[in-house]
Amino acid sequence: MQEEKMKNKRLITVVVIILVYLAGAFIYGKASGEKESTSTNQTKKTTVVGVLQYVSHPALDEIYRGIKDGLKEEGLKEGENLEIKFQNGQADQSKLATMSQQLVQSDPDVLIGIATPAAQSLANTTSSIPVVLGAVTDPVGAGLVGSLEKPGGNVTGVSDQPPVASQIKLASDLLPNAKKVGILYASSEDNSKYQVAQAEEAAKKEGLEAVKYAVPSTNEIAQTVQVMSRQVDFIYVPLDNTIANAMQTVVKEANKANIPVIPSVDTMVEQGGLATIGINQYQLGLQSGKMAAKLASGKEKPETIPVYMFDQGDTVINQSQADHLGITIPQSMKEKAKIITDESQQETSKEDDK
Ligand code: TRP
């Protein structure tokens, strides 16, 4: 009897010890489990955005500025909950490929390609990480999306398709005696092909003869502009990165022969183009940044987000160039336009220096 009791007691003690041990393990496990999940939450809180810019020219730099502000507007702040990995391909295809690899390997939440060649390079490198197009003229033609409404894959973004017909109309309003337009672009850029075709058509409608001048690289620009200046009444430039990057050369050569340059974007008017109706570059960046933030959160999927398009451009006129070329800008046109002068340019660059 005594022995029985002893046995029972021992059994109870063993059971109690096991229970205490299990309870302890359970509480400890839960606590450490919670710790783990807070630490993953913390790492997840920093959103990583990889940005690949094709080349530096004022328009693309302005787009990047907009991108950073767009991310900020959606609550992503550098140094707090956002890390931006930025690379500039300097218009070099092999650099673009290596940089795309590096960006993809850094396991970002979203990637942004600024200009067509950068976006193409990113899209060729990953089919799972969302890629945002930072102002691509022709996303379908460049093989980046299935359609503008339903991109279908891991790529969507913002298109900067400009109002080409309005731009050509503006040119012929400003230059009523012009008969022949020369279209200057780089043969390597997919984004330009599409716009060149549109410009040819628009020129025909305005009763202008259009001649295409494709340059194989930056090296041929000065000479091509010299040739054009003898053959055409004005030069039209699409959203071409190679030309935008060499705008100073274009303007210098064209000015020697008093030939106006009508570009497709405000920043190129600031660089010495005569006038345009263009989409604000900063706004393009802002939209791209906002879209990237939404995709990074994982709440939305790129395949179902339509490509964002702008339907209105701003009229921008370079008064100093008009004076230089001896062109009178009609008052009615001035009233609707943003007027740029060499002085206002200097003032803004002074402000930028501050
Ligand atoms: N749309 C161009 C592309 O698809 C990029 C671009 C944006 C651009 N803004 C520009 C090119 C201004 C020249 C000038 O590559």
Residues whose N, C-alpha, C, O or C-beta is under 5 A from the ligand:
A	BS01	LIG	A59 A115 T116 P117 A135 V136 T137 D160 N191 P238 L239 D240 N241 A244 V265
